[in-house]
Amino acid sequence: MSDPARVRKPAAERRAEVLRAADAEFAANGLAGTRLEAIAARVGISHPRIVQMFGSKRALFLEVVHGAFDRVEVVFADAEPTLIALGAAYRRLLQSEHTVGLVILQGYAAAADETVREAVRGRHLGLQRSVVQLTGADMLQVRTFLATGLIMTVSTVLGLPERRADATWAAWILELADPAVPDE
């Protein structure tokens, strides 16, 4: 009888499984605290196979971090082009995919590693550019938006009471910075 975990799968399917497992492990343990053996065990393959697929733990971590930033970029692109709508889309993403915020925070936390720092820096600056392109916001508005997003991320991953992470609070902050919302 063969082990179902060892069933030969198409490379793309196996790669996607490894990325999902790595997403969960890196979200929980970060770059330094994650062991490739733990990721391999989740998928039912050997840790050398993961190295063969991705090259290194850092390369796999960066692929997971890029995936989290990609998901943010997608929800931004699909949202109405206002700071409030982008913020609401981001909040929904954080609530529906709990690893996104954790992985992004782990990316920032691993910035002592120069390669990670440069990759995360590029993605962070890319988010800034996306917000400007999508909304026409100026740099102060973008800074306010990103600061609010960081607070929302931390509040969500820590499970702080709703009054600290709710849409009303974030919308109020973003309304102060959003040029598309008229003053009342």
C-alpha positions as CSV (number, residue, x, y, z in Angstrom):
1,M,0.0,0.0,0.0
2,S,1.4,3.4,-1.0
3,D,1.6,6.4,1.3
4,P,-1.0,9.0,0.0
5,A,1.3,11.8,1.1
6,R,4.0,10.5,-1.3
7,V,1.7,10.4,-4.4
8,R,3.5,12.0,-7.4
9,K,1.9,15.3,-8.2
10,P,2.5,17.7,-11.0
11,A,5.3,20.1,-10.2
12,A,3.0,23.2,-10.2
13,E,0.6,21.5,-7.8
14,R,3.4,20.4,-5.4
15,R,5.0,23.9,-5.6
16,A,1.6,25.5,-4.6
17,E,1.3,23.0,-1.7
18,V,4.8,24.0,-0.5
19,L,4.0,27.7,-0.8
20,R,0.8,27.2,1.3
21,A,2.7,25.3,3.9
22,A,5.5,27.8,3.9
23,D,3.0,30.7,4.2
24,A,1.6,29.1,7.4
25,E,5.0,28.3,8.9
26,F,6.7,31.7,8.1
27,A,3.6,33.6,9.3
28,A,3.8,31.8,12.6
29,N,7.6,31.6,13.1
30,G,9.3,34.1,10.8
31,L,12.4,33.5,8.7
32,A,14.8,32.6,11.6
33,G,12.3,30.4,13.5
34,T,11.0,28.4,10.6
35,R,12.5,25.0,9.8
36,L,12.3,23.6,6.3
37,E,11.7,20.2,7.9
38,A,8.4,21.6,9.3
39,I,7.3,22.9,5.9
40,A,8.3,19.5,4.3
41,A,6.3,17.6,7.0
42,R,3.2,19.6,6.2
43,V,3.4,18.6,2.6
44,G,4.8,15.1,3.0
45,I,8.1,15.6,1.1
46,S,11.7,15.7,2.1
47,H,13.4,19.0,3.2
48,P,16.1,18.5,0.5
49,R,13.3,18.5,-2.1
50,I,12.2,21.9,-0.9
51,V,15.8,23.1,-1.3
52,Q,15.8,21.6,-4.7
53,M,12.6,23.5,-5.6
54,F,13.4,26.9,-4.1
55,G,17.1,27.0,-3.6
56,S,17.2,28.1,0.0
57,K,15.0,28.9,3.0
58,R,15.5,32.6,2.4
59,A,14.4,32.3,-1.3
60,L,11.3,30.4,-0.2
61,F,10.6,33.1,2.5
62,L,10.9,35.8,-0.1
63,E,8.6,34.0,-2.4
64,V,6.0,33.8,0.4
65,V,6.5,37.5,1.3
66,H,6.1,38.5,-2.4
67,G,2.9,36.4,-2.5
68,A,1.5,38.4,0.5
69,F,2.3,41.7,-1.1
70,D,0.9,40.4,-4.4
71,R,-2.4,39.7,-2.7
72,V,-2.5,43.2,-1.3
73,E,-1.8,44.7,-4.7
74,V,-4.6,42.6,-6.2
75,V,-7.2,43.8,-3.7
76,F,-6.0,47.4,-4.2
77,A,-6.3,47.1,-8.0
78,D,-9.8,45.6,-7.7
79,A,-11.1,48.3,-5.2
80,E,-12.6,51.6,-6.0
81,P,-9.7,54.1,-6.4
82,T,-10.1,55.9,-3.1
83,L,-8.0,55.6,0.0
84,I,-11.1,54.6,2.0
85,A,-12.0,51.8,-0.5
86,L,-8.4,50.6,-0.6
87,G,-8.3,50.5,3.2
88,A,-11.6,48.6,3.4
89,A,-10.3,46.1,0.8
90,Y,-7.1,45.6,2.8
91,R,-9.1,45.1,6.1
92,R,-11.2,42.5,4.4
93,L,-8.1,40.7,3.1
94,L,-6.5,40.7,6.6
95,Q,-9.7,39.2,8.0
96,S,-10.1,36.6,5.4
97,E,-6.5,35.5,4.9
98,H,-5.0,35.7,8.4
99,T,-1.4,34.9,7.2
100,V,-1.1,38.0,4.9
101,G,-0.6,40.5,7.7
102,L,1.7,38.1,9.7
103,V,3.9,37.4,6.6
104,I,4.2,41.1,5.8
105,L,5.2,41.8,9.4
106,Q,7.6,38.9,9.4
107,G,9.1,40.4,6.2
108,Y,9.7,43.7,8.0
109,A,11.1,41.8,11.1
110,A,13.6,39.9,8.9
111,A,15.0,43.2,7.4
112,A,18.3,42.7,9.3
113,D,19.1,40.3,6.4
114,E,20.2,42.6,3.6
115,T,18.6,40.5,0.8
116,V,15.3,40.4,2.7
117,R,15.5,44.1,3.5
118,E,16.0,45.1,-0.2
119,A,13.2,42.8,-1.4
120,V,10.7,44.1,1.3
121,R,11.8,47.7,0.8
122,G,11.1,47.3,-2.9
123,R,7.6,45.9,-2.2
124,H,6.8,48.5,0.4
125,L,7.8,51.3,-2.1
126,G,5.8,49.5,-4.7
127,L,2.7,49.7,-2.5
128,Q,3.3,53.4,-2.1
129,R,3.5,53.9,-5.8
130,S,0.3,51.8,-6.3
131,V,-1.6,53.9,-3.9
132,V,-0.5,57.1,-5.6
133,Q,-1.3,55.7,-9.1
134,L,-4.7,54.3,-8.0
135,T,-5.9,57.3,-5.9
136,G,-3.8,60.3,-6.9
137,A,-3.0,60.8,-3.2
138,D,0.0,63.0,-2.3
139,M,2.9,61.8,-0.1
140,L,1.3,62.9,3.2
141,Q,-1.9,61.1,2.3
142,V,0.1,58.0,1.3
143,R,2.0,58.1,4.6
144,T,-1.2,58.4,6.6
145,F,-2.7,55.6,4.6
146,L,0.3,53.3,5.2
147,A,0.5,54.2,8.9
148,T,-3.2,53.4,9.2
149,G,-2.7,50.2,7.4
150,L,0.1,49.2,9.8
151,I,-2.1,49.9,12.8
152,M,-4.9,47.9,11.2
153,T,-2.4,45.0,10.5
154,V,-1.2,45.0,14.0
155,S,-4.7,45.3,15.5
156,T,-5.9,42.5,13.3
157,V,-3.1,40.0,13.9
158,L,-3.2,40.7,17.6
159,G,-7.0,40.3,17.7
160,L,-7.4,43.6,19.5
161,P,-11.0,44.6,20.4
162,E,-13.1,45.6,17.4
163,R,-13.2,49.3,18.5
164,R,-9.5,49.5,17.8
165,A,-9.5,47.7,14.4
166,D,-12.9,48.4,13.0
167,A,-13.8,49.9,9.7
168,T,-15.3,53.1,11.3
169,W,-12.0,54.1,12.9
170,A,-9.9,53.4,9.8
171,A,-12.4,55.2,7.6
172,W,-12.4,58.2,9.9
173,I,-8.6,58.4,9.7
174,L,-8.6,57.9,5.9
175,E,-11.3,60.5,5.4
176,L,-9.0,63.0,7.0
177,A,-6.4,62.3,4.3
178,D,-8.5,61.3,1.3
179,P,-8.9,64.1,-1.3
180,A,-12.0,62.4,-2.8
181,V,-14.0,62.8,0.4
182,P,-15.5,66.3,0.9
183,D,-15.2,67.9,4.3
184,E,-18.4,67.9,6.4
